[in-house]
Amino acid sequence: MTDVRDLLLPHIRQLNTYDSIDPMEVMAQQAGILPEEVIRLNGNENPFGPSPQVVKALGSFQHYNHYPDPDQRQLRAALSGYLGAPPEQIVAGNGSDELIDMLLRMFLGPGENIVIPTPTFGMYAFSAEVCGGEVRAVPRNSNFDIDVEATVCAVDSGTKAIFLASPNNPTGNVATEAEILALLETGAVVVVDETYYEFCGQTTLPLVAEHPNLVVLRTFSKWAGLAGLRIGLGVMHPDVARTMMSMKSPYNVNRAAEVALLASLEDRATLLERVQAIVAERKRMMALLEQIPGIAVWPSQANFILCRLPEGRGQEIFEGLCRRGIFLRNYNTPQLKDYVRASVGLPEETDAVIAALSELVGG
Ligand SMILES: *Cc1c(COP(=O)(O)O)cnc(C)c1O
């Protein structure tokens, strides 16, 4: 009998799994509490949920038995209005995760590489490894700003793309236009992941018109509260967009996601008010975290805050929080040893985090 695993591609056999977040029930079971008691601040999700208009539109929609439009006509037209970019530059995906995956499948082959300033979002490395590509991590500086010189130096003839998030996950800081222009100069595809754009208002989108190697990613997961429905988008040169449209799986965005996106855009005033409430809560949470002795806090332009716990105590404090039903994000990389990232949730969730952290750090 052959072992079916012998048929696997070597790079797939060796793949590191992406460290994703557990369902509420699993978290609750871990802490020995009810799912509704869990304080879930490890996924940068929206504590307000989707727009009430989304819930209504999903309930009354009549055509779930029909396949979605593979050309995404209505979606791209609506997104064009929101983004101020022409529809032929836009592709919608099953979350921006799918766009990351498609970009890599379009550009990256075995033996080629991508360059990523780290620490950053894990999907870039994960999806590159799925393609059999090499990942060149270039450490950010002590403020977590991009080391442009070192990043440019890491680019060689095998480099297909540079991926960066702005604001960056998990550090919360933005890349400057000068930094992005310097990276575009390398000629590699530069992917600027603006997942947290709505929380900061700074965008690279206007540069897409003049830079065919620039791709900007956005998502409805965070600001619009649609993480569970999976809808993201990319803005790119029309030739790249056309290629992506032709190689994607035809019905990649499901009809529920489509309905939810259209209703979200119609109700964007409500959603953007909630974004402002999250931004205000971020400021309050930041100030409270800074008052806890022994914790270092990084200013954030997104819906989360990165903290460094007292040296050598990260794991113990993280576990103490889990036992209290408070789930933050921790990291198993040397670069982020003793760090945790807290999503900005509701005021009562902030208060619970602050109380638990003060107690755990002090005691
Ligand atoms: C959350 C996150 C994503 C994932 O977005 P989806 O649209 O839900 O796939 C992408 N990039 C960054 C930087 C993120 O933090």
Ligand as a Chemical Component Dictionary entry (heavy atoms), coordinates in Angstrom:
data_LIG
# 
_chem_comp.id                   LIG 
_chem_comp.type                 NON-POLYMER 
_chem_comp.pdbx_formal_charge   0 
_chem_comp.three_letter_code    LIG 
# 
loop_
_chem_comp_atom.comp_id 
_chem_comp_atom.atom_id 
_chem_comp_atom.alt_atom_id 
_chem_comp_atom.type_symbol 
_chem_comp_atom.charge 
_chem_comp_atom.model_Cartn_x 
_chem_comp_atom.model_Cartn_y 
_chem_comp_atom.model_Cartn_z 
_chem_comp_atom.pdbx_ordinal 
LIG C1 C1 C 0 -8.034  40.679 9.708  1  
LIG C2 C2 C 0 -7.037  40.931 8.643  2  
LIG C3 C3 C 0 -7.250  40.463 7.340  3  
LIG C4 C4 C 0 -8.331  39.472 7.024  4  
LIG O1 O1 O 0 -9.367  40.054 6.396  5  
LIG P1 P1 P 0 -10.549 39.159 5.824  6  
LIG O2 O2 O 0 -11.190 40.079 4.857  7  
LIG O3 O3 O 0 -11.421 38.816 6.983  8  
LIG O4 O4 O 0 -9.968  37.956 5.158  9  
LIG C5 C5 C 0 -6.361  40.822 6.354  10 
LIG N1 N1 N 0 -5.289  41.583 6.628  11 
LIG C6 C6 C 0 -5.038  42.033 7.877  12 
LIG C7 C7 C 0 -3.834  42.867 8.130  13 
LIG C8 C8 C 0 -5.893  41.696 8.913  14 
LIG O5 O5 O 0 -5.606  42.092 10.153 15 
# 
loop_
_chem_comp_bond.comp_id 
_chem_comp_bond.atom_id_1 
_chem_comp_bond.atom_id_2 
_chem_comp_bond.value_order 
_chem_comp_bond.pdbx_ordinal 
LIG C1 C2 SING 1  
LIG C2 C3 SING 2  
LIG C2 C8 DOUB 3  
LIG C3 C4 SING 4  
LIG C3 C5 DOUB 5  
LIG C4 O1 SING 6  
LIG O1 P1 SING 7  
LIG P1 O2 DOUB 8  
LIG P1 O3 SING 9  
LIG P1 O4 SING 10 
LIG C5 N1 SING 11 
LIG N1 C6 DOUB 12 
LIG C6 C7 SING 13 
LIG C6 C8 SING 14 
LIG C8 O5 SING 15 
# 
